[in-house]
Structure formats: structure tokens, C-alpha cells
Amino acid sequence: MNSFFYLERELLGAIRARSGSWFGVGLVFLFLFLATFASLFVLPEAQGEPAPGLVIAYLSPRVSSAEINDLSDRLRERSDVLRVRFSLPRELTAERTGGQLELTPRSVAEVPTLVRALAAMEQVQDVEALAAEPLPRLAMTPALQTGLLVGLGVCALASLAAVREAFRALLATFRQELRLARLAGVSERLLMGVVGLAGLLWGTVAGLLVVVALLFYDASGPSLEAWRLFGVMAVSLLLGILMGGLAGLVGASQLSSKLFEPLR
Amino acid sequence: MIQVSELSYATEEGLRVLDDVHLHVDQGQFVYLVGPASSGKSLLLALLGAFVPPQRGQILVHGRNVARLSRDRALELQRRIGVLPQGFTPLARTVMGNVVFKLRAMGNSGEEAEEKALSALETVGLIRERATDALDLPPVERLRLGLALALCNAPLLVLLDEPYGELDEDEDEAVGAVLAKIRDGRTTIVAATRGPLPKSARGERTLSMMDGRVTAA
């Protein structure tokens, strides 16, 4: 193991501008691949249009129960009203001392008409339209899902192509060391392991970057359930390691080149 | 000890590079294989070092039948063999760094590697240049470094391919003197060269190679 870690350190120390740039490009694509993968599970489902907020009609304290029931029934019959619910006001003010009717409009477009109609009723002292919760800025739509799946494939291929170039450049820099190691009886398995581990480390870095990005995403707005967040983090990290292993295999496969033969 | 019998080797195109080679080298002996380019010298060295599997014939190196060695056993044997490849190019490190790299790659600890590296550099007369960038060394010094790399792990067998490659007469003598110095009666040394041999090497056992056959000089 002593020679394994020594060779690993020496191999990583042989990263120069060219190989480093390719590793960087590959890392960006792998990060995008993993982030795209994670977004398939963390983005909220898209809703057709924003849900209308509640319209609250504050009733006069002089309105009797029978009148409230009658008013409720009339409002339920309206085509622009989805639901009507009576409740006592949460906060009493000089104008708001009676009960209140909470109306759910069928759509946002019908809120102004409803507000005007309610304001015109004599049992109603005041009307308030509460704003609906805004739609999330980024939500999963079928088109976005298709785009992400295509992006997933493109990023995976691009990252592997970039890392292949990175290993080609790195091993070319390290070729004399590889020849000398082979001449000294260092096994093929060990050399392949050294190159494979370099790929694995690269994939792990990308996986960890995605974990950090997910933490930022969660902290910045849409709070995800803990199990979902940690599940997606764990799977993204594992996928990063897996892609790193694949990159390591791509790198190790280049060791069979004649360029690294000990006696040429 | 090296015992080669009925060794033949042909390329994929059917070109016979080695043809019924017989060779016996005692332990601790220094043998020069002298022959023109493409006479099969380098291939014979590669076969002796278990870097190329033999096709026909038998090669015994220190009691091990090279043809029947498993991959792990072949690697074990290679760890006991020091090789100076033809056209040796050092690593882009210091002289000391070159030798330490080989020894660390072979599993030596940092301290062991430095100790053995210093000893090998002392033997070949490069101790003063240990901190020099190996790529800045003149050809003769590079060759000394190649010898230090071949010798650093106390090998049983040393294979030298063209140790007098592109050197002038004086430099040949300097390398010849180093080779004479590393003869310790225990290490077997086989050196392949196109010749002529420097004066310091003329007393050594010399075999001729021509068209894939070995004959006594």
C-alpha cells in the first residue's frame, strides 16, 4: 500500500495546466449532470395557474345567524365561488367585530368581481382579498423534465469525454514514471488502481459539490422534507462516485498504450 | 545464473529475430553481447528480464523458468533485475528524485529509499549531482544515472542495453570504469552493445550476435 499511495500522490502531482483544465471542464459537466439528476427529484410540481387567495367578507355584528346562513347559501350558489366558510375574526378591530365569511374564488380573474359584489351587500362591513401564494419560480413541467433528461445524457457524455482527455494529458506527462515503474516490476493492477483512484477522487469532488449546492438550494427558499433532501444528497454523491469510478476505468484503459511500454 | 537453450522468436510477420539461441552465464559474470543493430540483442535482454514472453525454447534466470512464471512471479523476478533501457531518458526530477521514485514505487519507505539512492549514486559517482535536475545532465552523466537506477535495489541480474550509446571515447571509458566498479562477483551483468568496447571492458567475456544467433567472439 505504501507504493500505491506514493504513486497516487506522484500522479496527482503531475497534473499540469492542460490536464488540469480538462479535469476542470469534466468536473463542470459532471457537476451539471449530478445537479440535473438532483433537480428531477427536488423541483416542485408545476401548477397550471396560481391559486387564488381568500376573499374575506367581514360581517356586521348586527347580522343574525339566520341571515348569515342565508348569505352563505346565496354566495355558494355563485358561479365564481368555490367554497364558503364562516369563522370568527382572528383579530377584532373597530370595524371588524362580527363574524367573517372566507370565500375561495374559482380563479384569480374572478376576485375583483367578487370583491365588488360583496362590498355592495349591506350585511358586509368590509372586504379583504388575501394574495395567493406565488408559484415557485422554477417548477417541474413535462417540457422541463424532457429537457433535463436530455441534458443528463449530454452532460454525462461530455464529462466522460473531458476526463478521457484529462487522463490522456496526465498520463502523457507521467509516461516516464510509468515506464520506470513497469521496469521496476510494479504490477499492472497497482498502476490501474492508482489511475482508477484518481478518477474516483474526481467524481467524489463533483458529488460533494452537488451536496453543497443542494444545501444552498434548500436554505435559499423551497424547504424540502429532510428525508427527501438527504436521500437526494446521498444518491447524488453515490452517483458522483460511480461516475468517478467509470472515469477511472476510462483513464486506466489508456495504460495499455504503447507509449507506456517499459522497453520500446 | 542464466541458462538459455533453443530460444527462438519470430515477429507476427514471421520474421525470425532470434534463432536457436544458446547461452550460459554464471552468477556474478559480466558478459558483453556485441552485434549490429537489429541482430536481436535488445529482444534477448527483454526476454531475459521477463518483459517479453518467450515463444520457443527455455530461459532459466536464477533458477526460475521464465516461460512458466505466473504474472506475479514474473513481477517478483523483475524486482530482482536492474535494467538500463536503450536511449534511457531520466524523469524530469532531480538526480536523487529519479532514484527515490523507483525505490518508492517498489515499496521502499522514504528513509530506505533515500539511503539506497545515496548508496547507488555514490557507486556510480553522481553523489555531488544529486540535487541537479536530471534533464540538465550531460549524456555521460545521464548514463551514470541510468546505471544508478539499475543498481539501486541490489539486483541479482543487471541488463544494460547500449550503455555506450552516443558517447565519445573518453566518455565510453568513464562508463566502462563505472561498470568495472560495479562488478561485485554476485551480480550478473549482461550488456548489449554495437561495439566497439572501451579498453576497460576488453577483458570481459564477449559474445557476438548476428542475425538472431549468438556465437563466441
Interface residues (C-beta under 8 A of the other chain):
Chain A: N2 S3 Y6 L7 E10 Q176 E177 R179 L180 A181 L183 A184 G185 V186 S187 E188 P262 L263 R264
Chain B: S42 L45 A46 G49 F51 V52 R71 D72 L75 E76 L77 Q78 R79 I81 V83 P85 Q86 T89 P90 L91 A92 F101 K102 R104 A105 M106 G107 N108 S109 L149 N153 D161
